[in-house]
Amino acid sequence: MLDRIDRRILSLLQEDGRMTNVDLAERVGLTAPPCLRRVRSLEQAGVIRGYHADCEPAMLGFPITVFAMVSLRSQAEHDLSAFERHVAGIPEVRECHMLNGEIDFILKIVAADLESFQRILTTHLTAAPNVASVKSSLTIRTAKSAPGVPITVDEEAAA
């Protein structure tokens, strides 16, 4: 069970994963050694999965973001797993979520241009085994992109 301090640590690290342990400890009201022990414990428990840089896709040559809704012919577990393995090998597919309902998967795909996206679509997605259909939507703009999850620091709110 996470207490108020753990939640505060997580909230602060979600905002700034490069924060020093000394700064983090000061902001949560601990000294550095116990704060570091808590962070290591959260990492070992799998609550903190990792740290990464949040890069601007357009500045790295990927100004196009597309969401693709994929329907499969079969939803047998081995077919679902095979599709997940397939898209794991496509670097431009940045997220893959299995859904319930009419659509089996939604993919977040980045591309250098529309021609590159079309190549990904026709070479890797529609041609993949068991794919029945792919419907795609090109993003116009992103109004919100918040990493992580909302973390309530109040113990009463967390209960």
Buried (B, 14 or more C-beta within 10 A) or exposed (E): EBEBBBBBBBBBBBEEBEBEEEBBBBBBEBEBEEBBEBBEEBEEEEEBEEEEEEEEBEEEEBEBBBBBBBBBEBEEEEBBEBBEEBBEEBEBBEEBEBEEEEBBBBBBBBBBEEEBBEBBBEEBBBEBEBBEEBEBEEEEEEEEEEEEEEBEBEEEEEE
